[in-house]
């Protein structure tokens, strides 16, 4: 069977394609309802990714503590995630977002967060009229989806504190601190920027929270570590540092990979929209920069540890990844990907430099969270000004203001808990291990003290 196409037919076909192509505008946009659906989906799916970071923190910390404290770390991480969510529901979200005055210092002191009146009317309507639908979609996204996305960020800040003060703090005082951090301290400082408060009015920029989330958790962890004191045996009488290695490097590595994976939701979701070609393109850039910064953090940390110690330190390489991720979080929208390598690489280097310096100051940070989250967070926030997206002076003002506020309020809470119910377990209990003392069980009974009873 012969099949032939004449030149005239081809010309007609191409002419028709050209006419159809020019019939549609190049910047055609989706409907308001479709945009609402995609924006809401972005909040939800990226929120799920960030929620998975809670597992990453649990595994990282479980790998970097000694075996006798592993079960307690697991308990603390699932408890703090749960408590942070409840606290943010009860009061935190309203303090952070509701009725924040332009250039103000905090939102409304009101209790309980619930879906909007318009959304409830739509859900309960017997007749889905266009008017009811339009009232919901005019906000651009579902209100509960935004709450969920913001809540998982709060839990991240609390997780940072957990690793630093591990192996010597009682469970319940720690959880009380988490409650206050999630309900009051974190929301107030976050309202200064993301709620449209005074730092936002100054032009302070923190895309996904190098300072608002990670440095905030780092400042709270730092004050807690100083007030709590070091673990028994961490520092020798002559002042030298004694290594107390973690029990499970494979578990810590798994935790780091989970955090890396979840960070795409952390930074990518902070684009806050998915309803246009512009948003999707910007989000793609954020994903790439996030990945490159983490990779650079790992490689630079490996090289620097080799040069400094003659060996590649696995724990420093893992924290190098986190340092790179934290650093890029303030400005992952860089349009030159090479800058992301610089930001992340320096973040990894700062972790390797800061870990021994913090040890020399006799501040016992079990997992290196102060170096990876606070120090790298400060660097990343300054990078927004260095690479032209904001003012370095304004960025510095924001760093100092949030650092002072979080440090003072956190210290007040830590001191109150110390003077009332106490923070530390007894010396004998610390030697035994928090698993048996706080949980009444061991994470690895076949290999711990429990194996001696078999």
Buried (B, 14 or more C-beta within 10 A) or exposed (E): EEEEEEEEEEEEEEEEEEEEEEEEEEEEEEEBBEBBBBBBBBBBBBBBBBBBBBBBBBBBBBBBBBBBBBBBBBBBBEBBBBBBBEBBBBBBBBBBBBEBEEEBBBBBEEEEBEBBEBBEBBEEEEEEEEEBBEBBBEBBBBBBBBBBBBBBBBBBBBBBBBBBBBBBBBBEBBBBBBBBBBBBBBBBBBBBBBBBBBBBEBBBBBBBBBBBBBBBBBBBBBBBBBBBBBBBEBBEEEEEBEEBEBBBBEBBBBBBBBBBBBBBBBBBBBBBBBBBEEBBEBBEBBBBBBBBBBBBBBBBBBBBBEEEEEEEBBBBBBBBBBBBBBBBBBBBBBEEEEBBBBBBBBBBBBBBBBBBEBBEEBBBBBBBBBBBBBBBBBBBBBBBBBBEBBBBEBBBBBBEBBBEBBBEBBBEBBEBBBEEEEBBBEEEBBEBBBBBBBBEEBBBBEEBBBEEEE
